[in-house]
Amino acid sequence: MLVSSITNYLMYNFGVYIDTEMVGNAFDSNTREALDLATFSGIVWVLLTGIIPALLIVFAKIKYQKFGK
């Protein structure tokens, strides 16, 4: 969910298309390059669309029942 949230932010706000070559370039970049893209709106975006939903899924209580009920 976090990766999806980050890529959604980049695609929506910068108009880029994330492909396999861009993923490879992301692993080759350093921390300074990655932090250049970190903005307040980006942090809020990832918080609202990635971190909070992920926490809701992690802490959701699932009640298991037999299939027939």
N, CA, C, O and CB atoms as a CASP TS submission, in Angstrom:
PFRMAT TS
TARGET T0000
AUTHOR 0000-0000-0000
METHOD Language model
MODEL 1
PARENT N/A
ATOM      1  N   MET     1       0.815  -1.185   0.000  1.00  0.00           N
ATOM      2  CA  MET     1       0.000   0.000   0.000  1.00  0.00           C
ATOM      3  C   MET     1       0.865   1.258   0.000  1.00  0.00           C
ATOM      4  O   MET     1       0.517   2.263  -0.619  1.00  0.00           O
ATOM      5  CB  MET     1      -0.930  -0.007   1.194  1.00  0.00           C
ATOM      6  N   LEU     2       1.978   1.188   0.691  1.00  0.00           N
ATOM      7  CA  LEU     2       2.845   2.363   0.731  1.00  0.00           C
ATOM      8  C   LEU     2       3.468   2.649  -0.633  1.00  0.00           C
ATOM      9  O   LEU     2       3.513   3.797  -1.074  1.00  0.00           O
ATOM     10  CB  LEU     2       3.942   2.172   1.774  1.00  0.00           C
ATOM     11  N   VAL     3       3.940   1.612  -1.286  1.00  0.00           N
ATOM     12  CA  VAL     3       4.547   1.795  -2.613  1.00  0.00           C
ATOM     13  C   VAL     3       3.501   2.303  -3.595  1.00  0.00           C
ATOM     14  O   VAL     3       3.779   3.180  -4.413  1.00  0.00           O
ATOM     15  CB  VAL     3       5.170   0.467  -3.127  1.00  0.00           C
ATOM     16  N   SER     4       2.303   1.749  -3.510  1.00  0.00           N
ATOM     17  CA  SER     4       1.222   2.199  -4.377  1.00  0.00           C
ATOM     18  C   SER     4       0.889   3.665  -4.121  1.00  0.00           C
ATOM     19  O   SER     4       0.650   4.419  -5.065  1.00  0.00           O
ATOM     20  CB  SER     4      -0.021   1.333  -4.171  1.00  0.00           C
ATOM     21  N   SER     5       0.871   4.070  -2.875  1.00  0.00           N
ATOM     22  CA  SER     5       0.580   5.450  -2.529  1.00  0.00           C
ATOM     23  C   SER     5       1.649   6.394  -3.069  1.00  0.00           C
ATOM     24  O   SER     5       1.335   7.455  -3.608  1.00  0.00           O
ATOM     25  CB  SER     5       0.462   5.600  -1.020  1.00  0.00           C
ATOM     26  N   ILE     6       2.902   6.004  -2.923  1.00  0.00           N
ATOM     27  CA  ILE     6       4.004   6.851  -3.413  1.00  0.00           C
ATOM     28  C   ILE     6       3.975   6.962  -4.928  1.00  0.00           C
ATOM     29  O   ILE     6       4.115   8.057  -5.473  1.00  0.00           O
ATOM     30  CB  ILE     6       5.362   6.291  -2.958  1.00  0.00           C
ATOM     31  N   THR     7       3.796   5.845  -5.609  1.00  0.00           N
ATOM     32  CA  THR     7       3.754   5.902  -7.075  1.00  0.00           C
ATOM     33  C   THR     7       2.536   6.665  -7.564  1.00  0.00           C
ATOM     34  O   THR     7       2.610   7.359  -8.578  1.00  0.00           O
ATOM     35  CB  THR     7       3.754   4.494  -7.666  1.00  0.00           C
ATOM     36  N   ASN     8       1.413   6.548  -6.860  1.00  0.00           N
ATOM     37  CA  ASN     8       0.222   7.309  -7.229  1.00  0.00           C
ATOM     38  C   ASN     8       0.475   8.801  -7.109  1.00  0.00           C
ATOM     39  O   ASN     8       0.062   9.574  -7.974  1.00  0.00           O
ATOM     40  CB  ASN     8      -0.965   6.905  -6.355  1.00  0.00           C
ATOM     41  N   TYR     9       1.151   9.212  -6.044  1.00  0.00           N
ATOM     42  CA  TYR     9       1.483  10.628  -5.868  1.00  0.00           C
ATOM     43  C   TYR     9       2.377  11.121  -7.004  1.00  0.00           C
ATOM     44  O   TYR     9       2.123  12.177  -7.583  1.00  0.00           O
ATOM     45  CB  TYR     9       2.175  10.854  -4.512  1.00  0.00           C
ATOM     46  N   LEU    10       3.412  10.364  -7.319  1.00  0.00           N
ATOM     47  CA  LEU    10       4.330  10.779  -8.382  1.00  0.00           C
ATOM     48  C   LEU    10       3.625  10.846  -9.730  1.00  0.00           C
ATOM     49  O   LEU    10       3.836  11.787 -10.495  1.00  0.00           O
ATOM     50  CB  LEU    10       5.518   9.821  -8.464  1.00  0.00           C
ATOM     51  N   MET    11       2.795   9.862 -10.023  1.00  0.00           N
ATOM     52  CA  MET    11       2.105   9.840 -11.305  1.00  0.00           C
ATOM     53  C   MET    11       1.088  10.977 -11.406  1.00  0.00           C
ATOM     54  O   MET    11       0.968  11.610 -12.455  1.00  0.00           O
ATOM     55  CB  MET    11       1.414   8.493 -11.510  1.00  0.00           C
ATOM     56  N   TYR    12       0.367  11.234 -10.339  1.00  0.00           N
ATOM     57  CA  TYR    12      -0.671  12.272 -10.371  1.00  0.00           C
ATOM     58  C   TYR    12      -0.083  13.677 -10.394  1.00  0.00           C
ATOM     59  O   TYR    12      -0.536  14.519 -11.168  1.00  0.00           O
ATOM     60  CB  TYR    12      -1.590  12.127  -9.171  1.00  0.00           C
ATOM     61  N   ASN    13       0.904  13.940  -9.571  1.00  0.00           N
ATOM     62  CA  ASN    13       1.416  15.295  -9.433  1.00  0.00           C
ATOM     63  C   ASN    13       2.521  15.656 -10.416  1.00  0.00           C
ATOM     64  O   ASN    13       2.677  16.828 -10.760  1.00  0.00           O
ATOM     65  CB  ASN    13       1.914  15.488  -8.057  1.00  0.00           C
ATOM     66  N   PHE    14       3.286  14.683 -10.872  1.00  0.00           N
ATOM     67  CA  PHE    14       4.381  14.981 -11.796  1.00  0.00           C
ATOM     68  C   PHE    14       4.095  14.509 -13.218  1.00  0.00           C
ATOM     69  O   PHE    14       4.870  14.782 -14.135  1.00  0.00           O
ATOM     70  CB  PHE    14       5.659  14.343 -11.301  1.00  0.00           C
ATOM     71  N   GLY    15       2.979  13.799 -13.401  1.00  0.00           N
ATOM     72  CA  GLY    15       2.599  13.348 -14.734  1.00  0.00           C
ATOM     73  C   GLY    15       3.564  12.343 -15.327  1.00  0.00           C
ATOM     74  O   GLY    15       3.772  12.324 -16.540  1.00  0.00           O
ATOM     75  N   VAL    16       4.155  11.511 -14.492  1.00  0.00           N
ATOM     76  CA  VAL    16       5.089  10.506 -14.977  1.00  0.00           C
ATOM     77  C   VAL    16       4.414   9.145 -15.005  1.00  0.00           C
ATOM     78  O   VAL    16       3.439   8.902 -14.294  1.00  0.00           O
ATOM     79  CB  VAL    16       6.351  10.467 -14.101  1.00  0.00           C
ATOM     80  N   TYR    17       4.944   8.274 -15.828  1.00  0.00           N
ATOM     81  CA  TYR    17       4.481   6.900 -15.908  1.00  0.00           C
ATOM     82  C   TYR    17       5.571   6.009 -15.326  1.00  0.00           C
ATOM     83  O   TYR    17       6.703   6.015 -15.808  1.00  0.00           O
ATOM     84  CB  TYR    17       4.135   6.496 -17.381  1.00  0.00           C
ATOM     85  N   ILE    18       5.233   5.248 -14.297  1.00  0.00           N
ATOM     86  CA  ILE    18       6.203   4.386 -13.624  1.00  0.00           C
ATOM     87  C   ILE    18       6.308   3.069 -14.400  1.00  0.00           C
ATOM     88  O   ILE    18       5.338   2.317 -14.491  1.00  0.00           O
ATOM     89  CB  ILE    18       5.790   4.127 -12.130  1.00  0.00           C
ATOM     90  N   ASP    19       7.482   2.801 -14.955  1.00  0.00           N
ATOM     91  CA  ASP    19       7.716   1.534 -15.641  1.00  0.00           C
ATOM     92  C   ASP    19       8.907   0.822 -14.991  1.00  0.00           C
ATOM     93  O   ASP    19       9.469   1.312 -14.012  1.00  0.00           O
ATOM     94  CB  ASP    19       7.969   1.765 -17.164  1.00  0.00           C
ATOM     95  N   THR    20       9.279  -0.310 -15.530  1.00  0.00           N
ATOM     96  CA  THR    20      10.343  -1.110 -14.910  1.00  0.00           C
ATOM     97  C   THR    20      11.686  -0.380 -14.921  1.00  0.00           C
ATOM     98  O   THR    20      12.484  -0.541 -13.998  1.00  0.00           O
ATOM     99  CB  THR    20      10.479  -2.452 -15.629  1.00  0.00           C
ATOM    100  N   GLU    21      11.939   0.409 -15.945  1.00  0.00           N
ATOM    101  CA  GLU    21      13.192   1.155 -16.002  1.00  0.00           C
ATOM    102  C   GLU    21      13.254   2.213 -14.897  1.00  0.00           C
ATOM    103  O   GLU    21      14.311   2.429 -14.304  1.00  0.00           O
ATOM    104  CB  GLU    21      13.356   1.816 -17.378  1.00  0.00           C
ATOM    105  N   MET    22      12.130   2.869 -14.622  1.00  0.00           N
ATOM    106  CA  MET    22      12.103   3.876 -13.548  1.00  0.00           C
ATOM    107  C   MET    22      12.290   3.227 -12.182  1.00  0.00           C
ATOM    108  O   MET    22      12.913   3.817 -11.300  1.00  0.00           O
ATOM    109  CB  MET    22      10.780   4.660 -13.577  1.00  0.00           C
ATOM    110  N   VAL    23      11.761   2.027 -11.996  1.00  0.00           N
ATOM    111  CA  VAL    23      11.949   1.322 -10.731  1.00  0.00           C
ATOM    112  C   VAL    23      13.427   1.005 -10.536  1.00  0.00           C
ATOM    113  O   VAL    23      13.956   1.160  -9.435  1.00  0.00           O
ATOM    114  CB  VAL    23      11.104   0.026 -10.691  1.00  0.00           C
ATOM    115  N   GLY    24      14.087   0.568 -11.583  1.00  0.00           N
ATOM    116  CA  GLY    24      15.526   0.304 -11.514  1.00  0.00           C
ATOM    117  C   GLY    24      16.322   1.558 -11.211  1.00  0.00           C
ATOM    118  O   GLY    24      17.278   1.517 -10.438  1.00  0.00           O
ATOM    119  N   ASN    25      15.931   2.679 -11.819  1.00  0.00           N
ATOM    120  CA  ASN    25      16.610   3.950 -11.544  1.00  0.00           C
ATOM    121  C   ASN    25      16.386   4.393 -10.102  1.00  0.00           C
ATOM    122  O   ASN    25      17.270   5.001  -9.499  1.00  0.00           O
ATOM    123  CB  ASN    25      16.119   5.039 -12.508  1.00  0.00           C
ATOM    124  N   ALA    26      15.225   4.098  -9.548  1.00  0.00           N
ATOM    125  CA  ALA    26      14.947   4.476  -8.160  1.00  0.00           C
ATOM    126  C   ALA    26      15.879   3.748  -7.204  1.00  0.00           C
ATOM    127  O   ALA    26      16.316   4.319  -6.205  1.00  0.00           O
ATOM    128  CB  ALA    26      13.485   4.175  -7.801  1.00  0.00           C
ATOM    129  N   PHE    27      16.187   2.486  -7.507  1.00  0.00           N
ATOM    130  CA  PHE    27      17.110   1.741  -6.649  1.00  0.00           C
ATOM    131  C   PHE    27      18.554   2.214  -6.817  1.00  0.00           C
ATOM    132  O   PHE    27      19.377   2.023  -5.922  1.00  0.00           O
ATOM    133  CB  PHE    27      17.017   0.250  -6.952  1.00  0.00           C
ATOM    134  N   ASP    28      18.862   2.829  -7.960  1.00  0.00           N
ATOM    135  CA  ASP    28      20.209   3.335  -8.200  1.00  0.00           C
ATOM    136  C   ASP    28      20.424   4.736  -7.638  1.00  0.00           C
ATOM    137  O   ASP    28      21.564   5.186  -7.520  1.00  0.00           O
ATOM    138  CB  ASP    28      20.496   3.337  -9.677  1.00  0.00           C
ATOM    139  N   SER    29      19.344   5.428  -7.291  1.00  0.00           N
ATOM    140  CA  SER    29      19.493   6.801  -6.800  1.00  0.00           C
ATOM    141  C   SER    29      19.907   6.804  -5.333  1.00  0.00           C
ATOM    142  O   SER    29      19.770   5.804  -4.629  1.00  0.00           O
ATOM    143  CB  SER    29      18.181   7.588  -6.984  1.00  0.00           C
ATOM    144  N   ASN    30      20.413   7.944  -4.894  1.00  0.00           N
ATOM    145  CA  ASN    30      20.825   8.060  -3.501  1.00  0.00           C
ATOM    146  C   ASN    30      19.733   8.742  -2.682  1.00  0.00           C
ATOM    147  O   ASN    30      18.705   9.155  -3.219  1.00  0.00           O
ATOM    148  CB  ASN    30      22.147   8.841  -3.391  1.00  0.00           C
ATOM    149  N   THR    31      19.965   8.852  -1.391  1.00  0.00           N
ATOM    150  CA  THR    31      18.961   9.415  -0.491  1.00  0.00           C
ATOM    151  C   THR    31      18.687  10.882  -0.794  1.00  0.00           C
ATOM    152  O   THR    31      17.546  11.332  -0.692  1.00  0.00           O
ATOM    153  CB  THR    31      19.407   9.263   0.953  1.00  0.00           C
ATOM    154  N   ARG    32      19.702  11.617  -1.159  1.00  0.00           N
ATOM    155  CA  ARG    32      19.524  13.044  -1.446  1.00  0.00           C
ATOM    156  C   ARG    32      18.574  13.254  -2.617  1.00  0.00           C
ATOM    157  O   ARG    32      17.729  14.147  -2.572  1.00  0.00           O
ATOM    158  CB  ARG    32      20.875  13.703  -1.745  1.00  0.00           C
ATOM    159  N   GLU    33      18.701  12.447  -3.657  1.00  0.00           N
ATOM    160  CA  GLU    33      17.812  12.562  -4.804  1.00  0.00           C
ATOM    161  C   GLU    33      16.375  12.237  -4.416  1.00  0.00           C
ATOM    162  O   GLU    33      15.443  12.893  -4.880  1.00  0.00           O
ATOM    163  CB  GLU    33      18.275  11.642  -5.930  1.00  0.00           C
ATOM    164  N   ALA    34      16.196  11.241  -3.579  1.00  0.00           N
ATOM    165  CA  ALA    34      14.849  10.864  -3.155  1.00  0.00           C
ATOM    166  C   ALA    34      14.238  11.946  -2.272  1.00  0.00           C
ATOM    167  O   ALA    34      13.045  12.229  -2.376  1.00  0.00           O
ATOM    168  CB  ALA    34      14.875   9.522  -2.408  1.00  0.00           C
ATOM    169  N   LEU    35      15.039  12.546  -1.413  1.00  0.00           N
ATOM    170  CA  LEU    35      14.519  13.583  -0.520  1.00  0.00           C
ATOM    171  C   LEU    35      14.178  14.872  -1.255  1.00  0.00           C
ATOM    172  O   LEU    35      13.407  15.686  -0.748  1.00  0.00           O
ATOM    173  CB  LEU    35      15.522  13.875   0.569  1.00  0.00           C
ATOM    174  N   ASP    36      14.741  15.067  -2.441  1.00  0.00           N
ATOM    175  CA  ASP    36      14.384  16.239  -3.243  1.00  0.00           C
ATOM    176  C   ASP    36      12.921  16.195  -3.669  1.00  0.00           C
ATOM    177  O   ASP    36      12.309  17.241  -3.885  1.00  0.00           O
ATOM    178  CB  ASP    36      15.284  16.334  -4.476  1.00  0.00           C
ATOM    179  N   LEU    37      12.355  14.999  -3.792  1.00  0.00           N
ATOM    180  CA  LEU    37      10.952  14.857  -4.183  1.00  0.00           C
ATOM    181  C   LEU    37      10.001  14.898  -2.986  1.00  0.00           C
ATOM    182  O   LEU    37       8.788  14.991  -3.169  1.00  0.00           O
ATOM    183  CB  LEU    37      10.758  13.559  -4.940  1.00  0.00           C
ATOM    184  N   ALA    38      10.526  14.831  -1.786  1.00  0.00           N
ATOM    185  CA  ALA    38       9.693  14.836  -0.592  1.00  0.00           C
ATOM    186  C   ALA    38       9.219  16.254  -0.295  1.00  0.00           C
ATOM    187  O   ALA    38      10.024  17.136   0.003  1.00  0.00           O
ATOM    188  CB  ALA    38      10.461  14.256   0.613  1.00  0.00           C
ATOM    189  N   THR    39       7.926  16.465  -0.378  1.00  0.00           N
ATOM    190  CA  THR    39       7.324  17.750  -0.064  1.00  0.00           C
ATOM    191  C   THR    39       6.266  17.534   1.009  1.00  0.00           C
ATOM    192  O   THR    39       5.895  16.398   1.305  1.00  0.00           O
ATOM    193  CB  THR    39       6.711  18.414  -1.334  1.00  0.00           C
ATOM    194  N   PHE    40       5.782  18.627   1.588  1.00  0.00           N
ATOM    195  CA  PHE    40       4.745  18.516   2.606  1.00  0.00           C
ATOM    196  C   PHE    40       3.490  17.859   2.025  1.00  0.00           C
ATOM    197  O   PHE    40       2.890  16.989   2.656  1.00  0.00           O
ATOM    198  CB  PHE    40       4.407  19.904   3.183  1.00  0.00           C
ATOM    199  N   SER    41       3.100  18.279   0.826  1.00  0.00           N
ATOM    200  CA  SER    41       1.903  17.686   0.217  1.00  0.00           C
ATOM    201  C   SER    41       2.112  16.211  -0.092  1.00  0.00           C
ATOM    202  O   SER    41       1.175  15.417   0.002  1.00  0.00           O
ATOM    203  CB  SER    41       1.527  18.438  -1.064  1.00  0.00           C
ATOM    204  N   GLY    42       3.327  15.841  -0.457  1.00  0.00           N
ATOM    205  CA  GLY    42       3.611  14.432  -0.716  1.00  0.00           C
ATOM    206  C   GLY    42       3.552  13.593   0.548  1.00  0.00           C
ATOM    207  O   GLY    42       3.058  12.466   0.529  1.00  0.00           O
ATOM    208  N   ILE    43       4.053  14.139   1.639  1.00  0.00           N
ATOM    209  CA  ILE    43       4.008  13.423   2.912  1.00  0.00           C
ATOM    210  C   ILE    43       2.568  13.256   3.374  1.00  0.00           C
ATOM    211  O   ILE    43       2.189  12.187   3.852  1.00  0.00           O
ATOM    212  CB  ILE    43       4.831  14.162   3.984  1.00  0.00           C
ATOM    213  N   VAL    44       1.760  14.307   3.234  1.00  0.00           N
ATOM    214  CA  VAL    44       0.341  14.215   3.607  1.00  0.00           C
ATOM    215  C   VAL    44      -0.374  13.202   2.721  1.00  0.00           C
ATOM    216  O   VAL    44      -1.191  12.420   3.206  1.00  0.00           O
ATOM    217  CB  VAL    44      -0.346  15.597   3.498  1.00  0.00           C
ATOM    218  N   TRP    45      -0.071  13.212   1.427  1.00  0.00           N
ATOM    219  CA  TRP    45      -0.688  12.281   0.478  1.00  0.00           C
ATOM    220  C   TRP    45      -0.403  10.838   0.899  1.00  0.00           C
ATOM    221  O   TRP    45      -1.316  10.017   0.974  1.00  0.00           O
ATOM    222  CB  TRP    45      -0.166  12.538  -0.961  1.00  0.00           C
ATOM    223  N   VAL    46       0.859  10.538   1.170  1.00  0.00           N
ATOM    224  CA  VAL    46       1.257   9.172   1.546  1.00  0.00           C
ATOM    225  C   VAL    46       0.659   8.796   2.902  1.00  0.00           C
ATOM    226  O   VAL    46       0.281   7.644   3.117  1.00  0.00           O
ATOM    227  CB  VAL    46       2.803   9.046   1.591  1.00  0.00           C
ATOM    228  N   LEU    47       0.574   9.751   3.803  1.00  0.00           N
ATOM    229  CA  LEU    47      -0.034   9.486   5.106  1.00  0.00           C
ATOM    230  C   LEU    47      -1.513   9.119   4.952  1.00  0.00           C
ATOM    231  O   LEU    47      -1.981   8.149   5.548  1.00  0.00           O
ATOM    232  CB  LEU    47       0.117  10.711   6.027  1.00  0.00           C
ATOM    233  N   LEU    48      -2.240   9.892   4.156  1.00  0.00           N
ATOM    234  CA  LEU    48      -3.680   9.677   4.019  1.00  0.00           C
ATOM    235  C   LEU    48      -4.044   8.499   3.120  1.00  0.00           C
ATOM    236  O   LEU    48      -5.055   7.834   3.348  1.00  0.00           O
ATOM    237  CB  LEU    48      -4.320  10.917   3.484  1.00  0.00           C
ATOM    238  N   THR    49      -3.228   8.237   2.100  1.00  0.00           N
ATOM    239  CA  THR    49      -3.590   7.175   1.161  1.00  0.00           C
ATOM    240  C   THR    49      -2.757   5.910   1.304  1.00  0.00           C
ATOM    241  O   THR    49      -3.020   4.915   0.629  1.00  0.00           O
ATOM    242  CB  THR    49      -3.465   7.681  -0.232  1.00  0.00           C
ATOM    243  N   GLY    50      -1.749   5.939   2.183  1.00  0.00           N
ATOM    244  CA  GLY    50      -0.904   4.766   2.336  1.00  0.00           C
ATOM    245  C   GLY    50      -0.762   4.277   3.754  1.00  0.00           C
ATOM    246  O   GLY    50      -1.049   3.116   4.047  1.00  0.00           O
ATOM    247  N   ILE    51      -0.320   5.154   4.643  1.00  0.00           N
ATOM    248  CA  ILE    51      -0.015   4.727   6.012  1.00  0.00           C
ATOM    249  C   ILE    51      -1.274   4.459   6.818  1.00  0.00           C
ATOM    250  O   ILE    51      -1.395   3.407   7.444  1.00  0.00           O
ATOM    251  CB  ILE    51       0.827   5.777   6.715  1.00  0.00           C
ATOM    252  N   ILE    52      -2.216   5.398   6.811  1.00  0.00           N
ATOM    253  CA  ILE    52      -3.445   5.200   7.597  1.00  0.00           C
ATOM    254  C   ILE    52      -4.238   3.995   7.107  1.00  0.00           C
ATOM    255  O   ILE    52      -4.649   3.185   7.937  1.00  0.00           O
ATOM    256  CB  ILE    52      -4.322   6.453   7.537  1.00  0.00           C
ATOM    257  N   PRO    53      -4.479   3.826   5.796  1.00  0.00           N
ATOM    258  CA  PRO    53      -5.187   2.617   5.360  1.00  0.00           C
ATOM    259  C   PRO    53      -4.433   1.324   5.696  1.00  0.00           C
ATOM    260  O   PRO    53      -5.056   0.315   6.029  1.00  0.00           O
ATOM    261  CB  PRO    53      -5.432   2.681   3.868  1.00  0.00           C
ATOM    262  N   ALA    54      -3.102   1.348   5.610  1.00  0.00           N
ATOM    263  CA  ALA    54      -2.324   0.156   5.954  1.00  0.00           C
ATOM    264  C   ALA    54      -2.486  -0.182   7.432  1.00  0.00           C
ATOM    265  O   ALA    54      -2.612  -1.353   7.793  1.00  0.00           O
ATOM    266  CB  ALA    54      -0.836   0.364   5.616  1.00  0.00           C
ATOM    267  N   LEU    55      -2.483   0.835   8.285  1.00  0.00           N
ATOM    268  CA  LEU    55      -2.685   0.592   9.715  1.00  0.00           C
ATOM    269  C   LEU    55      -4.098   0.069   9.997  1.00  0.00           C
ATOM    270  O   LEU    55      -4.278  -0.796  10.854  1.00  0.00           O
ATOM    271  CB  LEU    55      -2.432   1.881  10.513  1.00  0.00           C
ATOM    272  N   LEU    56      -5.078   0.581   9.292  1.00  0.00           N
ATOM    273  CA  LEU    56      -6.444   0.088   9.469  1.00  0.00           C
ATOM    274  C   LEU    56      -6.554  -1.387   9.083  1.00  0.00           C
ATOM    275  O   LEU    56      -7.272  -2.146   9.734  1.00  0.00           O
ATOM    276  CB  LEU    56      -7.423   0.924   8.635  1.00  0.00           C
ATOM    277  N   ILE    57      -5.859  -1.786   8.046  1.00  0.00           N
ATOM    278  CA  ILE    57      -5.879  -3.194   7.632  1.00  0.00           C
ATOM    279  C   ILE    57      -5.148  -4.053   8.652  1.00  0.00           C
ATOM    280  O   ILE    57      -5.622  -5.134   9.002  1.00  0.00           O
ATOM    281  CB  ILE    57      -5.240  -3.365   6.235  1.00  0.00           C
ATOM    282  N   VAL    58      -4.008  -3.590   9.131  1.00  0.00           N
ATOM    283  CA  VAL    58      -3.220  -4.374  10.090  1.00  0.00           C
ATOM    284  C   VAL    58      -3.993  -4.604  11.383  1.00  0.00           C
ATOM    285  O   VAL    58      -3.964  -5.701  11.941  1.00  0.00           O
ATOM    286  CB  VAL    58      -1.892  -3.668  10.395  1.00  0.00           C
ATOM    287  N   PHE    59      -4.680  -3.578  11.857  1.00  0.00           N
ATOM    288  CA  PHE    59      -5.358  -3.691  13.144  1.00  0.00           C
ATOM    289  C   PHE    59      -6.831  -4.075  13.036  1.00  0.00           C
ATOM    290  O   PHE    59      -7.541  -4.066  14.042  1.00  0.00           O
ATOM    291  CB  PHE    59      -5.241  -2.399  13.879  1.00  0.00           C
ATOM    292  N   ALA    60      -7.304  -4.412  11.840  1.00  0.00           N
ATOM    293  CA  ALA    60      -8.693  -4.851  11.676  1.00  0.00           C
ATOM    294  C   ALA    60      -8.878  -6.219  12.329  1.00  0.00           C
ATOM    295  O   ALA    60      -8.071  -7.129  12.142  1.00  0.00           O
ATOM    296  CB  ALA    60      -9.085  -4.908  10.170  1.00  0.00           C
ATOM    297  N   LYS    61      -9.942  -6.339  13.088  1.00  0.00           N
ATOM    298  CA  LYS    61     -10.238  -7.620  13.728  1.00  0.00           C
ATOM    299  C   LYS    61     -11.098  -8.442  12.779  1.00  0.00           C
ATOM    300  O   LYS    61     -12.166  -8.010  12.345  1.00  0.00           O
ATOM    301  CB  LYS    61     -10.956  -7.419  15.106  1.00  0.00           C
ATOM    302  N   ILE    62     -10.616  -9.613  12.475  1.00  0.00           N
ATOM    303  CA  ILE    62     -11.321 -10.500  11.550  1.00  0.00           C
ATOM    304  C   ILE    62     -11.972 -11.605  12.362  1.00  0.00           C
ATOM    305  O   ILE    62     -11.317 -12.294  13.144  1.00  0.00           O
ATOM    306  CB  ILE    62     -10.353 -11.091  10.467  1.00  0.00           C
ATOM    307  N   LYS    63     -13.256 -11.758  12.165  1.00  0.00           N
ATOM    308  CA  LYS    63     -13.983 -12.814  12.854  1.00  0.00           C
ATOM    309  C   LYS    63     -14.167 -13.974  11.874  1.00  0.00           C
ATOM    310  O   LYS    63     -14.903 -13.869  10.892  1.00  0.00           O
ATOM    311  CB  LYS    63     -15.364 -12.298  13.397  1.00  0.00           C
ATOM    312  N   TYR    64     -13.489 -15.066  12.161  1.00  0.00           N
ATOM    313  CA  TYR    64     -13.537 -16.231  11.297  1.00  0.00           C
ATOM    314  C   TYR    64     -14.748 -17.095  11.632  1.00  0.00           C
ATOM    315  O   TYR    64     -15.029 -17.357  12.801  1.00  0.00           O
ATOM    316  CB  TYR    64     -12.247 -17.045  11.425  1.00  0.00           C
ATOM    317  N   GLN    65     -15.451 -17.529  10.616  1.00  0.00           N
ATOM    318  CA  GLN    65     -16.592 -18.421  10.775  1.00  0.00           C
ATOM    319  C   GLN    65     -16.485 -19.537   9.760  1.00  0.00           C
ATOM    320  O   GLN    65     -15.733 -19.448   8.790  1.00  0.00           O
ATOM    321  CB  GLN    65     -17.928 -17.660  10.616  1.00  0.00           C
ATOM    322  N   LYS    66     -17.244 -20.582   9.997  1.00  0.00           N
ATOM    323  CA  LYS    66     -17.293 -21.658   9.017  1.00  0.00           C
ATOM    324  C   LYS    66     -17.929 -21.126   7.742  1.00  0.00           C
ATOM    325  O   LYS    66     -18.696 -20.165   7.772  1.00  0.00           O
ATOM    326  CB  LYS    66     -18.079 -22.883   9.563  1.00  0.00           C
ATOM    327  N   PHE    67     -17.606 -21.754   6.637  1.00  0.00           N
ATOM    328  CA  PHE    67     -18.061 -21.311   5.339  1.00  0.00           C
ATOM    329  C   PHE    67     -19.584 -21.326   5.223  1.00  0.00           C
ATOM    330  O   PHE    67     -20.162 -20.460   4.566  1.00  0.00           O
ATOM    331  CB  PHE    67     -17.455 -22.173   4.267  1.00  0.00           C
ATOM    332  N   GLY    68     -20.224 -22.281   5.841  1.00  0.00           N
ATOM    333  CA  GLY    68     -21.678 -22.420   5.709  1.00  0.00           C
ATOM    334  C   GLY    68     -22.484 -21.414   6.496  1.00  0.00           C
ATOM    335  O   GLY    68     -23.688 -21.297   6.270  1.00  0.00           O
ATOM    336  N   LYS    69     -21.874 -20.684   7.409  1.00  0.00           N
ATOM    337  CA  LYS    69     -22.641 -19.742   8.244  1.00  0.00           C
ATOM    338  C   LYS    69     -22.657 -18.366   7.669  1.00  0.00           C
ATOM    339  O   LYS    69     -23.258 -17.462   8.250  1.00  0.00           O
ATOM    340  CB  LYS    69     -22.082 -19.686   9.634  1.00  0.00           C
TER
END
